Amino acid sequence: MTDTGLQPPAPLSLADRLEQMFDRFVATRWKLVTLLFWIGTAAVLIWQKQNAIHWFALSDTDDNMRFDQVRDWLGGQGWYDLRQYRLNPPGGFSIHWSRLVDLPIAGLILAFQPFVGTQEAYRFACALAPTLPMLLAFLMMAVVVRRLVSKGSYVVALALLLCAGNAMGMWTPLRIDHHGWQLAFLMMTVAGLTEPDMRRSGAMIALSSALSLVIGLEMLPYVAFAGAAVALHWAWDARETERMRTYGLVLAVTTALGFLIFAPNDNWRAVCDALSPVWLTTVSAAALLLVTISFAPARHPAARLALVLAAGAAAGTLYVLAFPQCFGHRLEGIPPEVERLWLSHVSEARPIYLHPLSTLVPMATLPFIGAVGSLMAMWQLRGTRKAAEWAPVSLFALFATALLFWQIRTAPSAQMLSVPGATWLAWRIYLRIEAGGWVPGRTIGAAIALCALAGVVVAGGLDVVPARFANLKVANLWAIATGREKLPKAATPGKKPKTRQDLTKLANRRCPTIPALAPIGKLPPATFFTLIDNGPRLITLTHHRAVAGPYHRNWQAILDTEHAFRGTPDQAHAIIAGHHADYVLICPHMSEATIYEVEAPGGFYAKLSQGFVPDWLARVPLPANSPYQLFRVTR
C-alpha cells in the first residue's frame, strides 16, 4: 500500500461540530428561524405592553379612528361608507382610508369574540394585529440580506431591526393604524428589486406598490422611486425587459382592482389625497406606457433611456392636464390658514433639523450607519454583479434618509431600509475578527460583531443626549458655534420644579385614559366641543359625539375649533352654538392646549383654563382627581 504522505484531518471537537450544525441550520432553515424570531419578538412586545393592552391605550389618534372604523363596520356600516358620523355630526367626517387594513383587525375580533367576549376580543385583536405586518417585514428583510450579504447574516439583520425604534414602533401591540402594513409592503418592494427571477420580481414590486397605494399615499415617493428603478434598469440592460413588462401589467391591473374593491364612496371623486380616479389614471397610464415601450426595438441604452423619459413625461403631462387641482398644491387640499394654525404644529410633518437633538439623534443614528454601510458595500463590490444588486437597496436607503429633511414621518422607513447596509458593516467586522484569529469560533465572532455595531445603534436610540443639549436644534448648534448664542448651563442638582413640558407629558398620559373619561361617559349621549386631538379618543371610549378630529378633509371643523379656542368668548359662543354642541371639554396642559395658551394668551381657551367661565357655560363637577374640565352649554 502506497504512503501518500497525507495526514488525516484532525477530528473536530464537540464545540466545532455543534457550531457547524448551528451554521447549517441557520443558513438552510431561514424561514423557520425567522418565524421563531417573530414569535419571540411578538411575545416580548405583548408582555411589555400588557398594561396598555389591559387599559386599551390606543394613544394615537389614528389608532383610535381605525378602531372606530372597524367597530362601525362590524356594527353594520357599509363596506364603502367610511365616514365617521360621530365626528362633526350630523354629516360626519370623511375618512380617506380604505378597508384593507380593517380586514385583519375585524377577522381577529370575530375569531376571539365567541371565546372571550366583545371587549376582550377588541383588546386581543388590537394587540395581535400589528404583529402580522411585522412578520411580513421580517421575512422580506431576511430575503434581502441573504441575497446581498450572506446566507446566515439575516439573523444579524433581524437583531438590528429591533434597534430601529421608529420602525418597530409601527408594529407594537395596539398600533393598529396603517403604517405598519405600508412598511411591510415597502420591504416587499425592496425584496422584489433584488429578486433574480424577472417575472417574480416585477410582480412583487407591482403588487406591493399597488397594495401600499390602496392603503394610502404616504409611500407614494417610494412607489415612484421603485418604478423609476425598474424602468432605468431596463434602459441600462435590455435583458430586464421581462421584469419591466411584468411590473407594468401587474401594477395596472392590481391598482385598478384595489380601487374597485377598497376605494370608499368619497374616493370615487377626483380627490388628490388617496387612491382615487386621479391616481388610478396616473399610475395605470404610467404602468401601461412602460409595457408599451418594452416592445420597442430599441437596442441602444440611449434609445431606451429616451423612451423611458418620454413615457414619464407623458404620464406627468396627463396628470397635470387632467387633474390641475392636484398639481403644485398640497395633496391634502387645505387652505393656508389651516396649514398655519394647525398642520404646521403637527411635529411629524416637520423636517428633522427643526427637531431637538433628543429627537434627532435616536432617529438618525441607524439611517446614517446604514447609508455608510451601503455606500461601502457598493464601493468594495464595484464592477461585480453583486454591486448591481446592491444599487437599488442602497439608493432606497439614501432616498429614505434624505426624506428626513422633508418630514420626520419618514423615519420608520429610513431606519428599516438602512438595516441591510448596517448588516453588511456588522458582517465585515465579523469577518475581520475571524480572519485575524482574535476570537475562536464563528458564533462568538458574529456575536461580537453584532454587539459592536448594535451598541452604537442602541446608544443612538436611547436618550443619551445630555439634558442641557436635549432641547437644542441644529440652528441652535450653529448659533452657538458662531458665538451668537451661549451654551446652555448644566442643571443644578436638587429637586426641580415641574416645567410646562412635565405638565404636558402628564396631561398627555392621563387625559386619554379609561378612568379619566369614565365619568364623562356616564352622561347621556351628547355632542362635545373639545380639543381636536381629543375627539377620536372620546368617541372610542364613550357613546358621545365630538365636533373635530385631526383629519385634513374636515378642515372646516378644525378651523372652527382653532378660531373658537383662539378667539374671544363671544366668537367661541357663536361657533360652538353653530355646531349644536352640548358640552365644552378641555384637558389643560395637553400638547394642543399649550399651543392655544402660548399663541393666544388672551383667547377663549386660555381664559377658560384659568378659571373664567362665561355666562353661556356652566361648570359640571368631575371627580377631584380628573384631569379634565367640563362645561355645559346653557344657551
VENWO-V845651 format. One record per pair of residues at least 6 apart in sequence whose ideal C-beta (glycine too) atoms are under 7 Angstrom apart, sorted by sequence separation. I is the first residue (numbers start at 1). J is the second residue. D is the distance in Angstrom with one decimal. If there is no record, write none. Layout:
# VENWO-V845651
I&J&D + I&J&D
This chain:
# VENWO-V845651
58&64&4.8 + 87&93&4.1 + 161&167&6.9 + 162&168&6.3 + 169&175&6.7 + 195&201&3.7 + 234&240&4.2 + 270&276&6.2 + 272&278&5.8 + 298&304&4.7 + 343&349&6.2 + 381&387&4.1 + 404&410&5.8 + 433&439&5.4 + 439&445&4.9 + 479&485&3.9 + 510&516&5.7 + 538&544&5.9 + 539&545&6.7 + 587&593&6.5 + 600&606&6.2 + 613&619&5.8 + 622&628&5.9 + 26&33&5.9 + 85&92&3.8 + 212&219&4.5 + 233&240&4.9 + 234&241&6.3 + 267&274&5.0 + 269&276&6.6 + 270&277&5.3 + 271&278&6.9 + 320&327&4.8 + 403&410&4.0 + 404&411&6.3 + 480&487&5.7 + 539&546&5.7 + 564&571&6.7 + 586&593&6.7 + 596&603&6.1 + 84&92&5.6 + 112&120&7.0 + 113&121&4.2 + 116&124&6.6 + 145&153&5.4 + 146&154&5.2 + 267&275&6.6 + 270&278&5.4 + 319&327&6.6 + 352&360&5.6 + 434&442&6.4 + 530&538&6.2 + 538&546&5.0 + 563&571&6.5 + 564&572&4.1 + 576&584&6.6 + 622&630&5.7 + 58&67&5.9 + 83&92&4.1 + 84&93&4.5 + 112&121&3.9 + 145&154&4.6 + 170&179&4.7 + 171&180&4.9 + 192&201&5.1 + 195&204&6.0 + 267&276&4.7 + 298&307&5.9 + 334&343&6.5 + 378&387&5.5 + 381&390&6.3 + 439&448&6.1 + 476&485&6.1 + 548&557&4.3 + 596&605&4.1 + 597&606&5.1 + 83&93&6.4 + 170&180&4.3 + 213&223&6.3 + 234&244&4.3 + 400&410&6.1 + 404&414&5.7 + 528&538&6.1 + 547&557&5.7 + 548&558&5.5 + 596&606&6.2 + 620&630&4.2 + 83&94&5.8 + 84&95&5.6 + 212&223&6.2 + 296&307&5.8 + 352&363&6.5 + 403&414&6.8 + 434&445&4.8 + 535&546&3.6 + 564&575&4.3 + 620&631&6.3 + 83&95&6.7 + 109&121&4.8 + 112&124&4.7 + 142&154&3.9 + 145&157&4.1 + 192&204&3.2 + 193&205&6.4 + 263&275&5.9 + 352&364&6.4 + 378&390&5.1 + 433&445&4.4 + 563&575&6.1 + 564&576&6.1 + 593&605&6.8 + 597&609&7.0 + 619&631&5.6 + 620&632&5.3 + 69&82&6.4 + 82&95&4.7 + 109&122&6.4 + 112&125&6.3 + 170&183&5.6 + 191&204&6.4 + 192&205&3.9 + 230&243&6.3 + 231&244&6.3 + 263&276&6.9 + 377&390&5.2 + 378&391&6.6 + 400&413&5.0 + 401&414&5.1 + 535&548&5.4 + 536&549&5.1 + 548&561&4.5 + 618&631&6.5 + 209&223&4.5 + 230&244&5.3 + 293&307&4.2 + 400&414&4.0 + 535&549&4.0 + 547&561&6.6 + 617&631&4.2 + 618&632&4.9 + 82&97&6.3 + 142&157&6.9 + 293&308&7.0 + 430&445&5.2 + 433&448&6.1 + 560&575&5.0 + 617&632&6.9 + 68&84&6.2 + 108&124&6.7 + 109&125&4.4 + 141&157&5.5 + 142&158&6.8 + 167&183&6.3 + 188&204&6.1 + 189&205&5.4 + 192&208&6.5 + 259&275&5.5 + 374&390&6.9 + 378&394&5.5 + 430&446&4.9 + 433&449&6.2 + 528&544&5.5 + 530&546&5.8 + 532&548&4.7 + 593&609&7.0 + 617&633&6.3 + 618&634&5.2 + 108&125&3.6 + 141&158&6.6 + 209&226&6.0 + 230&247&5.1 + 258&275&6.7 + 400&417&4.7 + 528&545&6.8 + 532&549&6.5 + 533&550&5.7 + 616&633&6.6 + 617&634&6.6 + 293&311&5.4 + 525&543&5.0 + 526&544&5.6 + 527&545&4.5 + 528&546&5.1 + 529&547&5.0 + 532&550&5.3 + 613&631&6.7 + 616&634&5.7 + 65&84&6.8 + 189&208&4.5 + 374&393&6.8 + 375&394&6.6 + 430&449&3.4 + 525&544&6.0 + 560&579&6.9 + 586&605&6.8 + 616&635&5.1 + 79&99&6.2 + 105&125&5.4 + 108&128&5.8 + 138&158&6.0 + 141&161&6.1 + 188&208&3.9 + 189&209&6.2 + 374&394&3.7 + 397&417&4.5 + 429&449&4.0 + 468&488&4.5 + 521&541&6.4 + 527&547&6.8 + 105&126&6.9 + 108&129&5.8 + 205&226&5.5 + 259&280&4.9 + 290&311&6.0 + 396&417&5.2 + 397&418&5.1 + 468&489&6.9 + 517&538&6.8 + 521&542&3.8 + 588&609&4.7 + 289&311&3.9 + 427&449&6.9 + 468&490&5.2 + 520&542&6.1 + 521&543&6.9 + 586&608&6.4 + 185&208&4.3 + 374&397&5.1 + 426&449&4.9 + 429&452&5.6 + 468&491&6.6 + 511&534&6.9 + 586&609&6.3 + 105&129&4.7 + 256&280&6.5 + 397&421&5.7 + 426&450&5.5 + 429&453&6.6 + 467&491&5.7 + 517&541&4.7 + 104&129&5.3 + 205&230&6.3 + 255&280&6.2 + 289&314&6.0 + 512&537&4.5 + 517&542&6.0 + 69&95&6.5 + 185&211&5.2 + 186&212&6.8 + 289&315&6.0 + 371&397&5.8 + 532&558&5.9 + 185&212&4.5 + 370&397&5.4 + 371&398&5.7 + 393&420&5.4 + 394&421&6.8 + 426&453&4.3 + 514&541&6.1 + 69&97&7.0 + 104&132&5.6 + 255&283&5.1 + 256&284&6.3 + 425&453&5.8 + 73&102&6.1 + 255&284&5.9 + 286&315&3.8 + 532&561&5.3 + 65&95&6.7 + 182&212&5.3 + 285&315&5.2 + 371&401&5.4 + 566&596&6.1 + 422&453&6.3 + 565&596&4.7 + 70&102&4.9 + 74&106&5.9 + 251&283&6.8 + 252&284&4.6 + 547&579&4.9 + 572&604&4.0 + 69&102&6.1 + 73&106&6.6 + 182&215&5.6 + 186&219&5.9 + 189&222&6.9 + 193&226&6.8 + 282&315&6.2 + 285&318&5.4 + 584&617&6.2 + 181&215&6.0 + 182&216&6.9 + 367&401&4.3 + 547&581&6.0 + 566&600&3.9 + 66&101&6.9 + 70&105&4.9 + 74&109&6.6 + 252&287&4.1 + 422&457&6.9 + 569&604&5.1 + 70&106&5.2 + 182&218&6.0 + 186&222&5.6 + 193&229&6.2 + 251&287&4.1 + 252&288&5.3 + 282&318&6.5 + 567&603&6.0 + 568&604&6.4 + 134&171&3.7 + 178&215&4.8 + 182&219&5.1 + 189&226&5.0 + 282&319&4.6 + 367&404&6.9 + 566&603&4.5 + 567&604&5.9 + 133&171&6.3 + 178&216&5.9 + 565&603&6.2 + 569&607&6.8 + 248&287&4.3 + 565&604&5.7 + 131&171&6.2 + 248&288&6.2 + 364&404&6.6 + 564&604&6.2 + 565&605&3.8 + 587&627&5.5 + 130&171&5.0 + 202&243&4.5 + 206&247&4.8 + 210&251&5.9 + 281&322&6.5 + 573&614&6.9 + 587&628&5.3 + 588&629&6.7 + 130&172&6.2 + 201&243&5.2 + 202&244&6.7 + 205&247&5.5 + 209&251&6.1 + 213&255&6.3 + 248&290&4.0 + 249&291&5.7 + 130&173&6.1 + 199&242&5.9 + 203&246&5.6 + 207&250&6.2 + 247&290&6.9 + 248&291&3.8 + 573&616&5.3 + 585&628&6.1 + 586&629&5.1 + 198&242&3.9 + 202&246&3.2 + 206&250&3.7 + 210&254&3.8 + 214&258&3.8 + 377&421&6.6 + 130&175&4.7 + 198&243&4.2 + 202&247&3.6 + 206&251&3.8 + 210&255&4.6 + 213&258&6.9 + 278&323&4.7 + 363&408&6.5 + 569&614&4.5 + 585&630&5.4 + 127&173&4.0 + 130&176&6.0 + 134&180&6.8 + 137&183&6.0 + 141&187&5.9 + 144&190&5.7 + 148&194&6.6 + 244&290&5.6 + 245&291&5.6 + 374&420&7.0 + 127&174&6.3 + 129&176&5.3 + 133&180&4.3 + 137&184&4.3 + 140&187&4.0 + 144&191&5.2 + 147&194&5.0 + 199&246&4.8 + 203&250&4.9 + 207&254&5.7 + 211&258&6.8 + 367&414&4.4 + 371&418&6.4 + 374&421&3.5 + 377&424&4.6 + 529&576&4.9 + 583&630&6.1 + 584&631&4.5 + 126&174&5.2 + 133&181&4.5 + 136&184&4.1 + 140&188&5.0 + 143&191&4.6 + 198&246&6.8 + 202&250&6.4 + 206&254&6.2 + 210&258&5.3 + 214&262&5.1 + 278&326&5.6 + 363&411&4.9 + 367&415&5.9 + 370&418&2.3 + 373&421&3.3 + 583&631&6.5 + 245&294&4.5 + 366&415&4.8 + 369&418&6.7 + 370&419&6.3 + 373&422&5.3 + 583&632&5.6 + 584&633&6.7 + 126&176&5.2 + 130&180&5.1 + 133&183&6.8 + 137&187&4.7 + 140&190&7.0 + 144&194&5.5 + 244&294&5.3 + 371&421&6.3 + 529&579&6.4 + 582&632&6.9 + 583&633&6.5 + 133&184&3.8 + 140&191&4.3 + 367&418&4.6 + 370&421&3.8 + 373&424&4.7 + 582&633&5.9 + 136&188&6.7 + 352&404&4.4 + 353&405&6.7 + 366&418&5.2 + 370&422&4.5 + 373&425&4.0 + 529&581&4.0 + 581&633&5.9 + 241&294&5.2 + 270&323&6.2 + 272&325&6.6 + 352&405&6.1 + 355&408&6.4 + 369&422&5.0 + 527&580&6.1 + 528&581&6.5 + 534&587&6.5 + 272&326&3.7 + 351&405&5.1 + 527&581&4.9 + 351&406&5.9 + 527&582&5.3 + 528&583&5.0 + 529&584&4.9 + 530&585&4.1 + 531&586&6.6 + 217&273&6.4 + 351&407&6.5 + 352&408&5.2 + 366&422&6.4 + 369&425&6.7 + 526&582&3.9 + 530&586&6.9 + 531&587&6.5 + 217&274&6.3 + 350&407&6.8 + 526&583&5.8 + 528&585&5.0 + 576&633&6.3 + 216&274&6.6 + 273&331&4.8 + 349&407&5.3 + 350&408&6.5 + 67&126&6.5 + 227&286&6.8 + 231&290&5.9 + 272&331&4.5 + 273&332&5.6 + 348&407&6.5 + 531&590&6.1 + 533&592&5.0 + 234&294&7.0 + 273&333&6.6 + 348&408&5.7 + 349&409&6.7 + 532&592&6.1 + 214&275&5.7 + 238&299&7.0 + 272&333&5.9 + 348&409&4.2 + 531&592&4.8 + 213&275&5.0 + 531&593&6.3 + 236&301&5.8 + 520&585&6.9 + 56&122&6.9 + 213&279&6.6 + 235&301&5.9 + 238&304&6.9 + 56&123&5.9 + 58&126&6.8 + 235&304&4.2 + 53&123&5.4 + 213&283&6.8 + 234&304&6.4 + 235&305&4.2 + 105&176&5.8 + 235&308&5.0 + 53&127&4.8 + 232&308&6.5 + 511&587&4.0 + 101&178&4.5 + 231&308&4.6 + 511&590&5.8 + 101&181&5.7 + 507&587&5.7 + 46&127&5.8 + 97&178&6.6 + 507&588&6.6 + 507&589&3.9 + 508&590&5.9 + 507&590&4.6 + 508&591&6.0 + 504&589&5.3 + 503&589&4.2 + 504&590&6.9 + 369&456&6.7 + 504&591&5.7 + 369&457&6.4 + 42&131&4.3 + 504&594&5.8 + 366&457&5.2 + 42&134&7.0 + 365&457&6.0 + 366&460&6.7 + 500&594&6.5 + 365&460&2.5 + 38&134&6.5 + 365&461&6.5 + 38&135&4.8 + 362&460&5.5 + 361&460&5.8 + 362&461&4.6 + 38&138&5.1 + 362&462&6.8 + 37&138&6.6 + 519&622&5.6 + 34&138&5.3 + 361&465&5.5 + 519&623&5.9 + 34&139&5.7 + 358&463&6.4 + 358&465&4.9 + 519&626&6.6 + 34&142&4.9 + 357&465&4.8 + 520&628&6.9 + 67&176&6.4 + 66&176&5.1 + 516&626&6.3 + 520&630&6.6 + 63&174&6.4 + 66&177&5.3 + 516&627&5.6 + 30&142&5.7 + 63&175&6.2 + 357&469&5.4 + 358&470&4.0 + 516&628&6.4 + 63&176&5.2 + 357&470&6.2 + 63&177&5.1 + 100&214&5.3 + 101&215&6.0 + 217&331&6.6 + 356&470&6.0 + 62&177&4.2 + 100&215&5.7 + 356&471&4.7 + 357&472&5.3 + 30&146&6.4 + 58&174&5.6 + 98&214&5.4 + 356&472&6.2 + 511&627&5.0 + 57&174&6.4 + 60&177&6.4 + 98&215&6.2 + 356&473&5.7 + 510&627&4.4 + 511&628&6.7 + 355&473&6.7 + 97&216&6.5 + 354&473&6.3 + 53&173&5.9 + 353&473&6.9 + 507&627&5.9 + 37&158&5.2 + 41&162&6.8 + 53&174&6.5 + 353&474&4.3 + 33&155&6.7 + 52&174&6.0 + 49&172&6.3 + 27&151&4.0 + 30&154&6.0 + 34&158&6.9 + 49&173&4.4 + 27&152&4.7 + 49&174&6.5 + 26&152&4.7 + 45&172&5.4 + 46&173&5.3 + 45&173&5.8 + 23&152&6.2 + 26&155&6.1 + 100&262&5.2 + 99&262&5.5 + 229&392&4.9 + 98&262&4.0 + 98&263&6.6 + 98&264&6.7 + 96&267&6.6 + 225&396&6.8 + 94&266&4.7 + 225&399&5.8 + 96&273&5.5 + 96&274&4.3 + 82&264&4.0 + 221&403&6.7 + 81&264&6.7 + 80&264&5.1 + 81&265&6.1 + 82&266&7.0 + 80&265&4.9 + 222&413&7.0 + 194&389&5.6 + 165&362&6.3 + 166&363&6.2 + 193&392&4.2 + 194&393&6.6 + 193&393&6.9 + 164&366&5.6 + 163&366&6.4 + 190&393&5.9 + 190&396&5.9 + 342&558&5.4 + 338&555&4.6 + 334&552&5.3 + 332&552&4.1 + 335&555&6.7 + 338&558&6.1 + 342&562&6.0 + 334&555&4.7 + 338&559&5.4 + 341&562&4.5 + 337&559&6.6 + 186&413&5.8 + 190&417&6.8 + 183&412&5.8 + 187&416&6.4 + 183&413&6.2 + 179&412&6.7 + 183&416&5.9 + 148&389&6.1 + 147&389&6.6 + 148&390&6.0 + 170&412&5.3 + 148&393&6.5 + 166&411&4.3 + 167&412&4.3 + 166&412&4.5 + 167&415&4.6 + 144&393&6.6 + 166&415&5.3 + 167&416&4.3 + 345&595&5.7 + 164&415&3.7 + 164&416&5.8 + 161&416&6.9 + 164&419&6.7 + 161&419&5.2 + 160&419&5.2 + 157&419&5.3 + 160&422&5.3 + 157&420&6.7 + 160&423&6.0 + 157&423&4.3 + 160&426&7.0 + 156&423&5.1 + 153&423&5.7 + 156&426&5.1 + 156&427&6.5 + 148&420&5.8 + 149&423&5.6 + 153&427&5.0 + 145&420&5.5 + 149&424&5.4 + 144&420&5.7 + 150&427&6.4 + 141&419&6.3 + 145&423&5.3 + 149&427&5.2 + 156&446&6.9 + 159&450&5.9 + 163&454&5.8 + 156&450&5.3 + 160&454&6.2 + 163&457&4.2 + 159&454&6.5 + 163&458&5.4 + 165&461&4.7 + 160&457&6.5 + 163&461&5.8 + 23&442&6.4 + 22&443&6.6 + 19&441&5.9 + 19&442&6.1 + 19&443&5.6 + 89&527&6.1 + 87&535&5.8 + 87&539&6.6 + 59&512&5.9 + 86&539&4.6 + 89&545&4.8 + 93&549&6.1 + 95&551&6.4 + 96&553&5.9 + 55&513&6.4 + 56&514&6.6 + 93&551&5.8 + 55&514&5.6 + 86&545&4.6 + 87&546&5.6 + 88&547&5.9 + 94&553&4.5 + 86&546&7.0 + 88&548&6.7 + 94&554&6.5 + 93&554&4.7 + 87&549&4.8 + 88&554&5.8 + 68&536&6.9 + 88&557&4.5 + 65&536&4.7 + 68&539&6.0 + 61&533&5.6 + 64&536&3.9 + 68&540&5.8 + 64&537&5.1 + 67&540&6.0 + 61&536&4.6 + 64&540&4.5 + 58&540&6.6 + 65&549&6.9 + 61&549&6.8 + 61&550&5.3
